[in-house]
């Protein structure tokens, strides 16, 4: 796939359709749906490609919440939604409950929806940028691109990316920059991965070097090939040897070495649409082996064969791993 330096065409979904999709998801997560509701939803999705896309994207958004309150009534959520402007105005969005965060999405969809490049849950895509650089987006990722006469800039909005920078054909060469919520990265002729976390950014350098500059304190550091680190808006953590899984996701695999089961399932959850829960009774089981992250169902089958666990499927969208 090829990506130009300017914004690519992205299907537009009308705000009213996004709002309706959110209403459907709140209803279905409440546990109060009926067969009639499911038939109505099917007819709603069939109204247009935009309706279907809104429903699918909404499910991906909801799946990012690790816990969904068991009985979220649609009426109760509506009351919370009425206070949305007040809560967001007070700057309390960061501590909002999943229900409130969901309602915030309902009225103001995440910026990933309109990103220049994005992937859905479980999807990976590779793009060739205007300068010949190679960009790979991992599951549920979004990036904006800004190429000007002075610089080549990417903005990571969500998820994880792998970048192979190319020599800039311009003279003089333009710097290659990657922005995240915590800071700015400057590639020094390199191959590297960047992953956005809840309150930090993870960087792993596979070739060359990358310079970090934090957004608040302007702290700087140069990470070289074979090193990885995390940084916040204020500081940069110590550099560590690159983990084997830093770029293994490019091959659709994850290598577990005495890895806690709940940590492994957390990684699989990134590629699985819907809810994937781990019962506390089996969370600390240690797992070793190679698992296909882009095929979570196959990975779950492998785990069920080798560990004393049971994979319970309430639906295809709600899976719990518990003791056998």
Secondary structure, DSSP 8 states (H G I E B T S, - for coil): -B--SS--------HHHHHHHHHHHHHHHTT---HHHHHHHHHHHTT-HHHHHHHHHHHHHHHT-S---TT--HHHHHHHHHTHHHHHHTT-GGG--HHHHHHHHHHS--GGGG-SEE--TT--EEEE-TTS-EEEE-TT-EEEEEE-SSEEEEEEEESEEEEE-----SSS--EEEEE-SSEEEEESS-EEEEEE-SS-EEEEEEESEEEEEETTT--EEEEETTEEEEE-SS-B---EE--TTTTGGGGTEEEEEEEEHHHHHHHHHTTSSSEEEE-TTTTT-EEEEEEETT-HHHHHHHHHHHSSEEEEEEETTEEEEEE-
